Amino acid sequence: MRQRFEYAAVAALRRLTAVLPYPLLLACGGTVGFIFYCVDVTHRRVASDNLARAFPRRSPAERRAIVRAAFAHFGCLLFEFLKFSTLSDEQILERVDFDGEERVRLAYAHGNGVLFVTGHFGFWELHALAHPLRFEPIGVLARTLDNVRLNTLLEEIRQRTGNVVIYRQGSIRKVMRMLSEKHGVAILIDQHISSADAVYVDFFERRAATTSAVAAMALRTGAPIVPVFALPSGKGRYRLIYEHPVEPPAADSDDAIREFTQRCTDVLEMYVRRHPELWLWMHRRWRDG
């Protein structure tokens, strides 16, 4: 019953966002996010604890304001993601600006595929939808939802502009195949990893268990790692940023995977520091004290 209700609610929201004008869309999304801020005590506490670790010198009032803004942001992201799923390709392109387009083309020109890395930051889902309309479709790593019908809907949306969703089971093999075929793959690198392939790097000056897979695959294949970020630029438009490829460690590095992973994480941290209200503080990123 609960799964049917969740699916029906998201499907109804999708129909609603298709007709909402942009200012009202953001207002509704922000309101939904604020409601969750009020009722979801557990995630609100996690976010507050994370911000205290990341910004110990900021006042409690400042940190509370960031938590509220982060909840509102993710409500807006949900509404915009559903809205984008109803737009034509031309309408999506009218809403975005590409920053760093030449870097993407140079990265592909290496002929080893491209690893696009980002986090649960900004409007990453919109970025993935728009990317194939300017370049080519990519593989998108994702976690399977417990709600089968909702997962099917989400997969349909994520693949509507040509991308392919890659789920965790057998993901490394599938990513390696895509890179060997000179394609791009997008991977989120900002969540706690408890598996054996975790590597500890500094994130906001604290040890954070992070996936080592991106660095390992880049070192093995020669695929460039390109950090990407999607920021709002006002009036319903978004700036899709492709940063310079992350410089790989020296060939004789004693700890190349950790060093490469740290460099990727440093770029993400730089953006989160600039726009803390756009990151997923509700996730327990640090779990070792």
URTARA-V223853 format. One record per helix or strand. SS is the DSSP state (~ for helix, > for strand). FROM is the first residue (numbers start at 1). LEN is the number of residues. If there is no record, write none. Layout:
<<SS	FROM	LEN> <SS	FROM	LEN>>
This chain:
<<~	2	16> <~	22	18> <~	41	14> <~	60	25> <~	89	6> <>	96	4> <~	101	9> <>	114	5> <>	121	1> <~	124	11> <>	138	5> <~	148	11> <>	164	4> <~	171	10> <>	184	5> <>	198	6> <>	206	6> <~	213	9> <>	224	11> <>	237	9> <~	256	19> <~	276	3> <>	279	1>>
